[in-house]
Amino acid sequence: MLTGGASGYAAIHSRVRVMYSTLLSPQKLADLANAPDLSGLVGLLKDTPYGPYLEGLEDKDLTSKQVMHQLQKRLADVYITLIHTAPAHTRSLLTELFRHFEIDNLKAILRAIVINSSWEQVREILFPLGSLAKLPAEKMLEAGTIEAAVAQLINTPYYDTLSHAVKRYTEERSLFPLEVALDLDYWRTLWINANRLPGQDRTQALRIVGPLVDMNNLMWAMRYRVYHHLSEEEIINYTLPFGYRVRDEDIRAIAAGADMARIVMRVYPGLMNVDNLLQDPERGLPKLELQLQRRLKQQLNAVFTGYPFHIGLPLAFVILNELELQDLTVLIEAKASGKSPAEFMHYLLMSTNVEEIAAS
C-alpha cells in the first residue's frame, strides 16, 4: 500500500524544511564573491553547512579541484539522506535524478580511455557518489578500449544503451554518439519515473522534472543548430520528442531553421531580452541558459510556499542545492584565478540585488 499525504511525508518534510533554511543567503554569497582569494573563500565557507567537508584542507597549495570535490561530497550526502527518508514509492525518482552525476562520471571515464589517462588522473575528477556508486570505473579504464570498457557495464543500466551506440563509435571514432545516447536515455527514464507516480506526487514531480526536461531539450536543439551545424534530421534524432511545455513541433521547428526567439518566448512568456540575445546566438545562448536557470530557481523556491506533503519538496530542494553548487563552482574558479567580482558576477544565478551588494 502506498504511503502518501501528510503522514507519509512527515519525516522528509520536516528534514527538508530544516535543510532549506541552510541554503546560502544572498548576503553570504555576496561575501563569498568579495573574498580576497580561494583561501579566504574557503574560510568563509567553513562557517556554513559545507564547513565539515572542508576540515583538513590545508591553506598551502590549496586547489580549486580539491575544494570542489569536498563540496560535491556534501551534495551527494544530501541526496542520499533524502532518498533514504523519502516514501518508498518515490525513491526511484530521486535516485534517477541523482544518476546524472554517474552519467557525467561515465563520460569522463570514456574520454579518459581515449586520451590514455591514468586512474590517478581520472579518480580526482569523478563526482563522489558515496554509497550509490555502481560503476566499475577502474576496471573500465584498465580495459583500454571503448569497446572493452562498454563490455564491463553488462550488469549496469548503461550496457544496452552503449552497446547499441558503440558501433557508431567504431566507425567514426567519436564519443559524441555514445554521450548523446546516455543523455537521451537518462531523460527518458527520468520522465517515465515521474509519470509513474500516483496522484499529487505525479503532478508535483512533473512540475519539477518538466521544466528541467524542457530547458535541456531546448538548449540541446539550439546548440546543435548554432554551434555544431547539425542537419535537421540529426537535431531531431539527438533530442527528446516530449516535454512539459516544449512540444515536439517546437524542436522540429528549431531543427528546420525557424525563429528560435519566438519558440523560446512561447515556452517562457515574460523572459527578458530573448530577441536581443538570439540576434547573435553564438554569444547569446550561454546568457539565455543563465536566464532559464534563474527562472527555474524561482519555480523551485515557489514549491516551498504551497501544500508541502508531496515529492516536489525534496526534488526542488536537491535541485536548488545543485544550482547553489553551480554558483560555488564559479566563485571557486574565479578566486583560484584571481578574478574580480565584476568579471564573474554575471555568471552567477544569484539575484541582481546581490550583484549590487558585491559591487559596494
C-alpha positions in Angstrom: 0.0 0.0 0.0 1.4 3.4 -1.0 2.0 5.9 1.8 1.2 9.4 0.8 -0.2 12.6 2.1 0.9 14.3 5.3 1.6 11.1 7.2 3.8 9.6 4.5 5.8 12.8 4.2 6.0 13.9 7.8 9.7 12.8 8.3 11.1 14.1 5.0 9.0 17.3 5.1 10.5 18.4 8.4 14.0 17.4 7.4 13.8 19.3 4.0 12.4 22.4 5.7 15.4 22.5 8.1 17.8 21.9 5.2 16.1 24.5 3.1 16.8 27.1 5.8 20.6 26.4 5.5 20.8 27.3 1.8 23.3 30.1 1.4 21.8 33.6 1.8 22.2 36.3 -0.8 24.4 38.2 1.7 26.6 35.1 2.3 27.0 34.6 -1.5 28.0 38.3 -1.8 30.6 37.9 1.0 32.0 34.9 -0.9 32.1 36.9 -4.1 34.2 39.5 -2.3 36.6 37.1 -0.6 40.2 38.1 -1.4 41.3 34.7 -2.7 40.5 31.0 -2.7 41.8 30.6 0.9 39.6 33.4 2.1 36.6 31.9 0.4 37.2 28.5 2.0 37.5 30.2 5.3 34.1 31.8 4.9 32.5 28.5 3.7 33.7 26.8 6.9 31.0 28.8 8.7 28.3 27.2 6.6 26.9 23.7 6.2 29.8 23.0 3.9 32.2 23.5 6.8 32.5 19.9 8.0 33.5 18.9 4.4 36.3 21.4 4.3 38.0 20.4 7.5 41.5 19.2 7.0 42.2 21.2 3.8 45.5 23.0 4.1 45.7 26.6 3.0 49.1 25.8 1.5 48.9 24.5 -2.1 45.0 24.6 -1.9 43.5 24.0 -5.4 40.0 24.6 -6.8 39.7 20.9 -7.7 40.3 19.9 -4.0 37.7 22.3 -2.7 35.1 21.4 -5.3 35.5 17.7 -4.6 34.7 18.3 -0.9 31.7 20.4 -1.7 30.4 17.7 -4.1 30.5 15.2 -1.2 28.0 17.3 0.7 25.6 17.3 -2.3 25.9 13.6 -2.5 25.2 13.2 1.2 22.1 15.5 0.8 20.8 13.3 -2.0 21.5 10.0 -0.2 19.8 11.3 3.0 16.7 12.3 1.3 16.5 9.2 -0.9 16.5 7.1 2.3 14.0 9.3 4.1 11.5 9.6 1.2 8.4 7.4 0.9 9.4 4.1 -0.7 7.3 4.7 -3.9 9.2 7.9 -4.7 12.8 6.7 -4.1 13.4 5.5 -7.6 12.7 9.1 -9.0 15.1 10.8 -6.5 17.7 8.1 -7.3 17.2 8.6 -11.0 17.6 12.4 -10.7 20.9 11.8 -8.8 22.1 9.5 -11.6 23.1 12.3 -13.9 26.3 12.6 -11.9 27.0 9.0 -12.6 26.5 9.7 -16.3 29.0 12.6 -16.1 31.4 10.2 -14.4 30.8 7.6 -17.2 31.5 10.2 -19.9 34.7 11.2 -18.0 35.9 7.6 -18.0 35.2 7.2 -21.7 37.1 10.4 -22.5 40.0 9.3 -20.3 40.3 6.0 -22.2 40.5 7.9 -25.5 43.3 10.1 -24.3 45.0 7.3 -22.3 44.8 9.0 -18.8 45.9 7.2 -15.7 43.5 6.1 -12.9 45.1 8.6 -10.6 44.2 11.4 -13.0 40.6 10.1 -13.5 39.8 9.4 -9.9 40.2 13.0 -8.8 37.7 14.4 -11.4 34.9 11.9 -10.7 31.9 13.1 -8.8 31.8 11.3 -5.4 28.7 9.2 -5.4 29.1 7.7 -2.0 27.0 4.6 -1.3 25.2 5.0 -4.6 28.4 4.4 -6.7 27.9 1.5 -9.1 30.3 2.0 -12.0 33.3 -0.4 -12.3 35.3 2.8 -13.1 38.8 1.5 -12.6 38.1 -1.7 -14.5 36.7 0.2 -17.4 39.8 2.4 -17.6 42.1 -0.7 -17.4 40.1 -2.3 -20.2 42.0 0.1 -22.5 39.5 0.5 -25.3 36.0 1.9 -25.6 34.6 -1.4 -26.8 36.2 -3.4 -23.9 35.1 -0.7 -21.4 31.5 -0.9 -22.5 31.6 -4.7 -22.0 32.4 -4.0 -18.3 29.0 -2.4 -18.0 27.0 -5.5 -18.7 25.4 -5.6 -15.2 24.5 -1.9 -15.2 21.7 0.2 -16.7 24.1 1.6 -19.3 25.1 -1.5 -21.2 22.2 -1.8 -23.6 22.3 1.9 -24.4 26.1 2.0 -25.1 26.3 -1.4 -26.8 24.0 -0.1 -29.5 25.9 3.2 -29.8 29.4 1.7 -29.8 29.1 0.6 -33.4 29.0 4.3 -34.5 32.0 5.0 -32.3 33.9 2.2 -34.0 33.0 3.7 -37.4 33.5 7.4 -36.6 36.0 7.3 -33.6 33.9 10.0 -31.9 32.4 9.7 -28.4 29.6 12.1 -29.4 27.1 9.3 -30.3 27.8 7.5 -27.0 27.3 10.6 -24.9 24.1 11.6 -26.7 22.7 8.1 -26.2 23.5 8.3 -22.5 21.8 11.7 -22.1 18.7 10.8 -24.1 18.3 7.5 -22.1 18.7 9.4 -18.8 16.0 12.0 -19.5 13.6 9.4 -21.0 14.0 7.2 -17.8 13.5 10.2 -15.5 10.4 11.3 -17.4 9.0 7.8 -17.2 9.7 7.6 -13.4 7.9 10.9 -12.8 4.9 9.9 -14.8 4.6 6.6 -12.9 3.9 8.3 -9.6 0.3 8.4 -8.4 -1.9 11.5 -7.9 -0.4 14.6 -6.3 3.1 13.1 -6.4 2.9 12.8 -10.2 1.6 16.3 -10.6 4.3 17.8 -8.4 7.1 15.6 -9.8 6.3 16.8 -13.3 6.2 20.4 -12.0 9.9 20.0 -11.2 11.1 17.5 -13.7 9.2 19.0 -16.6 11.0 22.4 -16.7 14.3 20.5 -16.4 13.5 18.4 -19.5 12.3 21.5 -21.4 15.3 23.6 -20.6 17.8 20.8 -21.6 15.9 19.9 -24.7 15.6 23.4 -26.0 19.3 24.2 -25.3 20.4 20.9 -27.0 18.4 21.8 -30.1 19.7 25.3 -30.3 23.3 24.3 -29.6 23.2 21.6 -32.2 22.0 24.1 -34.7 24.2 27.1 -33.8 27.5 25.5 -32.7 27.5 22.1 -34.3 25.6 22.9 -37.5 23.9 19.6 -37.5 21.3 18.6 -40.1 17.6 18.8 -39.4 17.4 15.0 -39.1 20.3 14.9 -36.7 18.9 17.5 -34.4 15.6 15.6 -34.3 17.4 12.3 -33.6 19.5 13.9 -30.8 16.7 15.5 -28.9 13.6 14.4 -27.0 10.1 14.1 -28.7 8.3 15.1 -25.5 8.3 17.8 -22.8 6.3 19.7 -20.2 5.7 22.9 -22.2 8.1 22.3 -25.1 6.3 20.4 -27.8 7.8 18.0 -30.4 6.9 20.6 -33.1 9.0 23.2 -31.3 12.1 21.1 -31.5 11.3 20.2 -35.1 10.9 23.9 -35.9 14.2 24.8 -34.4 15.8 21.9 -36.4 14.2 23.2 -39.6 15.7 26.7 -39.1 12.6 28.6 -37.6 12.9 31.7 -35.4 14.3 30.4 -32.1 13.4 33.5 -30.2 9.7 33.1 -30.9 9.7 29.5 -29.7 11.6 30.4 -26.5 9.2 33.2 -25.7 6.2 30.9 -26.2 7.6 28.4 -23.7 8.9 31.1 -21.3 6.5 34.1 -21.5 7.9 37.2 -19.9 11.5 36.2 -20.3 13.6 39.4 -21.0 15.8 40.2 -24.0 15.3 37.0 -25.8 15.2 38.7 -29.2 18.4 40.6 -28.5 20.2 37.6 -27.1 19.4 35.4 -30.1 20.4 38.1 -32.7 23.9 36.7 -32.0 23.1 33.2 -30.9 26.8 32.1 -30.6 27.3 34.6 -27.8 23.7 34.8 -26.6 22.9 31.1 -25.9 25.0 31.0 -22.7 23.3 34.1 -21.4 19.9 32.7 -22.3 20.7 29.5 -20.4 21.5 31.5 -17.3 18.2 33.3 -17.6 16.4 29.9 -17.9 18.2 28.6 -14.9 17.2 31.8 -12.9 13.6 31.2 -13.9 13.9 27.6 -12.8 15.3 28.7 -9.4 12.2 30.9 -8.9 10.0 28.0 -9.8 11.8 25.7 -7.3 11.6 28.3 -4.5 7.8 28.7 -5.2 7.3 25.0 -4.3 8.1 25.8 -0.7 5.1 28.2 -0.4 2.3 25.8 -1.2 1.0 22.5 0.2 4.2 20.7 1.2 3.4 17.0 1.6 4.5 15.6 -1.8 7.7 14.5 -3.6 8.0 18.0 -5.2 9.5 19.4 -2.0 12.6 17.2 -1.8 13.0 17.3 -5.6 13.0 21.1 -5.6 15.5 21.2 -2.7 18.1 18.9 -4.2 18.0 20.9 -7.5 18.4 24.1 -5.5 21.4 22.5 -3.9 22.8 21.7 -7.4 22.3 25.3 -8.5 24.0 26.6 -5.3 26.9 24.3 -6.1 27.0 25.7 -9.6 27.4 29.2 -8.2 30.1 28.0 -5.8 31.9 26.4 -8.7 32.0 29.8 -10.4 33.2 31.5 -7.2 35.9 28.9 -6.5 37.3 29.0 -10.1 37.2 32.8 -10.1 39.0 33.1 -6.8 41.6 30.5 -7.8 42.4 32.5 -11.0 42.3 35.9 -9.2 39.3 37.4 -11.0 37.4 40.4 -9.6 33.7 40.3 -8.9 33.0 42.4 -12.0 34.5 39.7 -14.1 32.3 36.8 -12.9 29.2 38.1 -11.2 27.1 37.8 -14.4 27.8 34.0 -14.5 26.0 33.6 -11.1 22.4 32.6 -10.6 22.1 34.9 -7.6 19.7 37.9 -7.9 20.6 41.4 -9.1 20.4 42.8 -5.6 23.4 40.5 -4.7 25.3 42.0 -7.6 24.7 45.4 -6.1 25.9 44.3 -2.7 29.0 42.7 -4.2 29.8 45.8 -6.1 29.5 48.0 -3.0 
